[in-house]
Structures are given as structure tokens and as C-alpha cells.
Amino acid sequence: MDPGNLSVVSEFVLLGLCQSWTMQVFLLPMFFMLYLIILLGNIAIILLIITDPHLHSPMYFLLANLSFVDMWLCSVTTPKMITDFVRENKTISFGGCMCQVLFVHFFGGGEMVLLVVMAYDRYVAICKPLHYSTIMNLQKCIGLVATSWTIGFVHALSQMVVIVQLPFCGSREIDSFFCDIPLVIKLACIDSYNLGILMNADSGVPAMTCFIVLLISYTYILLTVRQSSKAGTSRALSTCTAHITVVLLFFGPCIFIYVWPLSITWVDKFLAVFYSVITPLLNPAIYTLRNKEIKIAIKRFRSYYIHPKGNI
């Protein structure tokens, strides 16, 4: 295309989840409440783990980091979506769009690796319990978490460096509630088919690799414990079920967005909502409802901080 026909794009138009004003009015309070629950739920888990000495272990250190990542992953897209429900002009600046691309893949990529780290923690705890405190010491945990953040940042930067250099012209409408790479690429004034495959592979290959590693890890854990005792199998299932559920909820939408895209608008929007809102919402519930130590810690927190007189 003739460079003279290209104009500098200063903003994009987000079409949102739907066009119906009535539906947007209905969705506004619902997503606002969901966002508040996500923030309060994940902050509560972080504070509980920090304040309760009984939860100062590698597993809960990693869980606190997962809650932190989930909170920010949701915050990259949800506040903009909520405010757009009451705005007629649903625009986002070019810089804002690029920031969404960067941070969605930063936190998303970091969470993928963090889930692998959590699976490694469970493997050591269940399969090598006598060496657990030696292998999963504080320095090792901090290093693994730092690695997940670094990988997430490198992955996000590799995506944004390509996107920010694309020439844009013509339509500025993105049929979603946030800027995601496959939709932004379609607006570029180039043949985006091969580039779309390459960028999806940049997200899809790490996602599938992490997902396969996680499946192998948890399968090996359960098979190893099953050979020892039925009681051990029950304990392992209780410990790992929450982790496996979170893995399926997180990687399912990612795989269908980047590995096997369906290219059906309403399905893509549903998967995007599930990935960025529903998963961060469910994670606190999954870990608290299925974790006895978290439940006991909540009771200790209530008795110590909320009803302190009862302990005197």
C-alpha cells in the first residue's frame, strides 16, 4: 500500500460485549459487582497469607502471587469495559490499546508459568516430602516467581514490539471489550493472515507447552501416590483438585483463543470474559472452599481481629 494513503491512528473504537443499550444497563451492575468481588477476594487471600504464620509456606506463597496476578489481569480490561457500558463513545487511545496488549500478555504469560511452578511445588511436596523444605526454600520460591514474571514480560514485549510497528488505516473498530492481538492485527493495512498465525503461535505454543507439562505433572503425582496407599491418594486428590480445576479454567479459553480460534464473534467474547473475569473470580473460591488450612486461617483471623474480646 502507498505510504501516502496511511494515516496515523490515534485511537480505536471498542464495540464492547453488545450493542443493545438495555443489555448494557443490565450488564453494568453485574460486572461492577463481579469486579469488586474479584478485588476483595484476592486481596483477602493475600492479606490472610501474609498475616497468618501458619500459612507461611511455599504453597501459600505461590498462591498469594497467583491472587496478585489474577487481580491485575482482571484490572487491565474490566474497568474499561465497565465504564464503556455508560459511554456512547467507546474509544481507546492507541497508547491505551498497546498497554492492554502488553499487560494482558504480561500477566497472562506470567500466570501460565506460575501455574507450572505451583505444580512443581505439589510434585515435590507429595512425591519427595522428606526433601520438600530443602528443595522449596524461600530463595528457590522467590527465584521461581521471578522467573515467571520475567517470562511473562519477555513474551508480552515480543508481542507488542510487532504490533506497535504495524501500519493502520481504514476501519478502527475492534469487536470486543478490549484490545487483543488477533483483533488488532485484522485492522492493519497489510496481509495479516501469516502474521496472525505467527502471533497466535507466539501465544499458543507456550500455552500448550505449559498445559501439557501441567497435565503430565499432575498425572505423575496421582499415579505415584496411588501406588503407595489409598489414604495417600485421597490426600493427593484433595490437594491437587483445586490446582487442576484452576489449570483447566485458565488454559481452556486460552487454547481456543490462540491455538484453535473459532472465529465466532460471540464465542470469542465469551472466552475473553471467561479468561479475564470469570477465572480470577473463581480462583479465590476454589482455593478457599477446598482448602482446610485456609478455612481454619479464616476462623483464626475472625477470632483474632474481628472478635478479639472472645479470646481474652
C-alpha positions as CSV (number, residue, x, y, z in Angstrom):
1,M,0.0,0.0,0.0
2,D,1.1,3.5,-0.8
3,P,2.5,5.1,2.4
4,G,0.9,8.3,1.4
5,N,-2.5,6.7,2.0
6,L,-1.7,5.8,5.5
7,S,-2.8,8.0,8.4
8,V,-1.5,7.9,12.0
9,V,-4.1,6.1,14.1
10,S,-4.6,7.9,17.4
11,E,-7.5,5.8,18.8
12,F,-9.6,2.7,18.3
13,V,-13.3,2.1,18.8
14,L,-14.2,-0.8,21.1
15,L,-17.6,-2.2,20.2
16,G,-17.9,-4.0,23.6
17,L,-19.9,-7.1,24.5
18,C,-23.1,-6.0,22.9
19,Q,-24.8,-3.1,21.1
20,S,-28.1,-3.1,22.9
21,W,-28.4,-0.2,25.4
22,T,-30.8,-2.2,27.6
23,M,-28.4,-5.1,27.8
24,Q,-25.5,-2.8,28.7
25,V,-27.6,-1.3,31.5
26,F,-28.2,-4.8,32.8
27,L,-24.5,-5.8,32.5
28,L,-23.1,-2.7,34.2
29,P,-24.0,-3.5,37.8
30,M,-23.3,-7.2,37.3
31,F,-19.7,-6.7,36.1
32,F,-19.2,-3.9,38.6
33,M,-20.1,-6.4,41.5
34,L,-18.0,-9.1,39.9
35,Y,-15.0,-6.8,39.7
36,L,-15.4,-5.8,43.4
37,I,-15.7,-9.4,44.4
38,I,-12.5,-10.3,42.5
39,L,-10.6,-7.4,44.1
40,L,-11.8,-8.1,47.6
41,G,-11.5,-11.9,47.3
42,N,-7.9,-11.9,46.0
43,I,-6.8,-9.1,48.4
44,A,-8.3,-11.1,51.3
45,I,-6.3,-14.2,50.3
46,I,-3.1,-12.1,50.1
47,L,-3.6,-10.5,53.5
48,L,-4.6,-13.8,55.1
49,I,-1.4,-15.5,53.9
50,I,0.7,-12.5,55.0
51,T,-0.8,-12.2,58.4
52,D,-1.2,-15.8,59.4
53,P,2.2,-17.5,60.3
54,H,0.6,-21.0,59.7
55,L,0.4,-20.1,56.0
56,H,4.0,-19.1,55.6
57,S,4.9,-22.0,53.4
58,P,5.9,-22.3,49.7
59,M,2.4,-23.4,48.5
60,Y,0.7,-20.4,50.1
61,F,3.5,-18.0,49.0
62,L,2.8,-19.1,45.4
63,L,-1.0,-18.9,46.0
64,A,-0.6,-15.3,47.1
65,N,1.3,-14.5,44.0
66,L,-1.4,-16.1,41.9
67,S,-4.0,-14.0,43.6
68,F,-1.9,-10.9,42.9
69,V,-1.6,-11.8,39.2
70,D,-5.3,-12.6,38.9
71,M,-6.2,-9.2,40.4
72,W,-4.1,-7.3,37.9
73,L,-5.1,-9.4,34.9
74,C,-8.7,-8.6,35.6
75,S,-7.9,-4.9,36.2
76,V,-6.3,-4.5,32.8
77,T,-9.6,-4.9,30.9
78,T,-12.6,-4.9,33.3
79,P,-12.6,-1.2,34.5
80,K,-12.6,0.0,30.9
81,M,-15.4,-2.4,30.0
82,I,-17.5,-1.2,32.9
83,T,-17.1,2.5,32.1
84,D,-17.8,1.8,28.4
85,F,-21.3,0.5,29.4
86,V,-22.3,4.1,30.2
87,R,-20.4,5.8,27.4
88,E,-21.7,6.4,23.9
89,N,-18.2,7.0,22.5
90,K,-16.3,3.8,23.4
91,T,-12.9,4.8,22.2
92,I,-9.4,3.8,23.5
93,S,-6.2,5.7,22.6
94,F,-3.5,4.0,20.6
95,G,-1.3,4.0,23.6
96,G,-4.0,2.6,25.8
97,C,-4.6,-0.2,23.4
98,M,-0.9,-1.1,23.2
99,C,-0.8,-1.0,27.1
100,Q,-3.7,-3.5,27.2
101,V,-1.9,-5.8,24.7
102,L,1.3,-5.6,26.8
103,F,-0.2,-6.1,30.2
104,V,-2.8,-8.8,29.2
105,H,0.0,-10.9,27.9
106,F,2.4,-10.0,30.7
107,F,0.1,-11.1,33.4
108,G,-1.4,-14.0,31.3
109,G,2.0,-15.3,30.4
110,G,3.3,-14.9,33.9
111,E,0.3,-16.9,35.3
112,M,0.9,-19.7,32.9
113,V,4.4,-20.2,34.2
114,L,3.3,-19.6,37.8
115,L,0.8,-22.5,37.5
116,V,3.6,-24.7,36.3
117,V,5.7,-23.6,39.4
118,M,2.7,-24.5,41.6
119,A,2.5,-27.9,40.0
120,Y,6.3,-28.4,40.7
121,D,5.7,-27.4,44.3
122,R,2.9,-30.1,44.7
123,Y,5.2,-32.7,43.0
124,V,8.0,-32.1,45.5
125,A,5.5,-32.0,48.4
126,I,3.8,-35.2,47.5
127,C,6.5,-37.3,45.8
128,K,9.5,-36.1,47.8
129,P,8.1,-35.0,51.2
130,L,11.4,-35.6,53.1
131,H,13.3,-33.2,50.8
132,Y,10.5,-30.6,50.5
133,S,11.8,-28.0,52.9
134,T,15.3,-28.2,51.3
135,I,14.2,-28.0,47.7
136,M,11.4,-25.5,48.1
137,N,13.2,-23.0,50.3
138,L,12.4,-19.3,50.3
139,Q,15.2,-18.4,48.0
140,K,14.1,-21.0,45.5
141,C,10.4,-19.8,45.7
142,I,11.4,-16.2,45.1
143,G,13.6,-17.3,42.1
144,L,10.8,-19.3,40.5
145,V,8.3,-16.5,40.9
146,A,10.8,-14.0,39.5
147,T,11.3,-16.4,36.6
148,S,7.5,-16.5,35.9
149,W,7.3,-12.7,35.9
150,T,10.4,-12.4,33.6
151,I,9.0,-15.0,31.1
152,G,5.7,-13.2,31.1
153,F,7.3,-9.8,30.4
154,V,9.5,-11.1,27.6
155,H,6.5,-12.8,26.0
156,A,4.4,-9.6,26.2
157,L,7.2,-7.5,24.9
158,S,7.8,-9.8,21.9
159,Q,4.1,-9.3,21.0
160,M,3.9,-5.6,21.5
161,V,7.1,-4.8,19.6
162,V,5.5,-6.3,16.5
163,I,2.0,-4.8,17.0
164,V,3.2,-1.3,17.6
165,Q,5.0,-1.1,14.3
166,L,2.0,-2.2,12.2
167,P,0.5,0.4,9.7
168,F,-3.2,1.0,10.5
169,C,-5.7,2.6,8.1
170,G,-9.4,2.3,7.3
171,S,-11.6,0.7,10.0
172,R,-10.7,1.4,13.6
173,E,-13.4,-0.8,15.2
174,I,-12.4,-3.7,17.4
175,D,-15.3,-6.0,18.0
176,S,-14.5,-6.8,21.7
177,F,-14.3,-5.0,25.0
178,F,-10.5,-4.8,25.0
179,C,-7.6,-4.8,22.6
180,D,-6.5,-8.3,21.9
181,I,-3.8,-9.2,19.4
182,P,-5.9,-11.2,16.8
183,L,-8.4,-8.4,16.6
184,V,-5.9,-5.6,16.4
185,I,-3.9,-7.4,13.6
186,K,-7.0,-7.5,11.4
187,L,-7.1,-3.7,11.3
188,A,-3.5,-3.5,9.9
189,C,-3.1,-2.3,6.3
190,I,-1.2,-5.5,5.3
191,D,-2.0,-9.1,4.5
192,S,-2.4,-10.1,8.1
193,Y,-3.0,-13.8,7.6
194,N,0.5,-15.1,8.0
195,L,1.3,-12.5,10.8
196,G,-1.9,-13.6,12.6
197,I,-0.7,-17.3,12.5
198,L,2.7,-16.2,13.8
199,M,1.4,-14.1,16.6
200,N,-1.1,-16.8,17.7
201,A,1.7,-19.3,17.7
202,D,3.7,-17.0,19.9
203,S,0.9,-17.3,22.5
204,G,-0.4,-20.7,21.6
205,V,2.8,-22.7,21.7
206,P,3.8,-21.5,25.3
207,A,0.2,-22.1,26.4
208,M,0.1,-25.7,25.0
209,T,3.6,-26.4,26.3
210,C,2.6,-25.3,29.9
211,F,-0.7,-27.1,29.7
212,I,0.9,-30.4,28.6
213,V,3.6,-30.1,31.3
214,L,0.9,-29.5,33.9
215,L,-1.2,-32.5,32.7
216,I,1.9,-34.7,32.8
217,S,2.9,-33.4,36.2
218,Y,-0.4,-33.9,37.9
219,T,-0.9,-37.3,36.3
220,Y,2.5,-38.4,37.6
221,I,1.7,-37.1,41.1
222,L,-1.6,-39.1,41.2
223,L,-0.1,-42.3,39.8
224,T,2.9,-42.1,42.2
225,V,0.6,-41.6,45.3
226,R,-1.8,-44.3,44.1
227,Q,1.0,-46.9,44.3
228,S,1.6,-46.0,47.9
229,S,-1.8,-46.1,49.7
230,K,-5.5,-45.3,49.3
231,A,-5.2,-42.7,52.1
232,G,-2.4,-41.1,50.2
233,T,-4.5,-41.0,47.1
234,S,-7.3,-39.3,49.0
235,R,-4.9,-36.6,50.4
236,A,-3.3,-36.1,47.0
237,L,-6.7,-35.7,45.3
238,S,-7.8,-33.2,48.0
239,T,-4.5,-31.2,47.5
240,C,-4.4,-31.3,43.7
241,T,-8.1,-31.0,42.7
242,A,-8.1,-27.2,43.3
243,H,-4.9,-26.8,41.2
244,I,-6.2,-28.9,38.4
245,T,-9.5,-27.0,38.3
246,V,-7.7,-23.7,38.1
247,V,-5.5,-25.0,35.3
248,L,-8.5,-26.2,33.2
249,L,-10.4,-22.9,33.7
250,F,-7.4,-20.8,32.8
251,F,-6.0,-22.8,29.8
252,G,-9.3,-23.8,28.2
253,P,-10.2,-20.3,26.9
254,C,-6.5,-19.5,26.1
255,I,-6.3,-22.6,23.9
256,F,-9.5,-21.7,22.0
257,I,-8.4,-18.1,21.5
258,Y,-4.8,-18.6,20.3
259,V,-4.4,-22.3,19.3
260,W,-7.7,-23.3,17.7
261,P,-9.5,-19.9,17.2
262,L,-13.2,-20.5,16.4
263,S,-13.6,-17.0,14.7
264,I,-17.2,-16.8,16.0
265,T,-17.7,-13.3,17.5
266,W,-20.0,-14.2,20.4
267,V,-17.9,-17.2,21.3
268,D,-14.6,-15.2,21.2
269,K,-16.2,-12.5,23.5
270,F,-17.4,-15.2,25.9
271,L,-14.0,-16.8,26.1
272,A,-12.4,-13.4,26.6
273,V,-14.8,-12.7,29.5
274,F,-14.1,-16.1,31.0
275,Y,-10.3,-15.6,30.7
276,S,-10.2,-12.1,32.1
277,V,-13.1,-12.0,34.6
278,I,-14.5,-15.4,35.5
279,T,-11.2,-17.2,36.2
280,P,-9.9,-14.5,38.6
281,L,-13.3,-14.6,40.2
282,L,-13.4,-18.4,40.7
283,N,-9.8,-18.9,41.9
284,P,-10.3,-17.5,45.4
285,A,-13.5,-19.5,45.8
286,I,-11.8,-22.7,44.6
287,Y,-8.8,-22.4,46.9
288,T,-10.8,-21.4,50.0
289,L,-13.7,-23.8,49.6
290,R,-11.4,-26.8,49.1
291,N,-8.6,-25.9,51.4
292,K,-9.0,-26.8,55.1
293,E,-5.9,-24.7,56.2
294,I,-7.4,-21.6,54.5
295,K,-10.7,-22.2,56.2
296,I,-9.0,-22.6,59.6
297,A,-6.9,-19.5,58.9
298,I,-10.1,-17.5,58.2
299,K,-11.5,-18.6,61.5
300,R,-8.3,-17.6,63.3
301,F,-8.4,-14.2,61.5
302,R,-12.0,-13.6,62.5
303,S,-11.4,-14.6,66.2
304,Y,-8.2,-12.5,66.5
305,Y,-9.0,-9.4,64.5
306,I,-12.9,-9.2,64.3
307,H,-13.9,-10.7,67.7
308,P,-10.7,-10.2,69.8
309,K,-12.7,-9.9,73.1
310,G,-13.7,-13.5,72.8
311,N,-10.1,-14.6,73.2
312,I,-9.5,-12.7,76.5
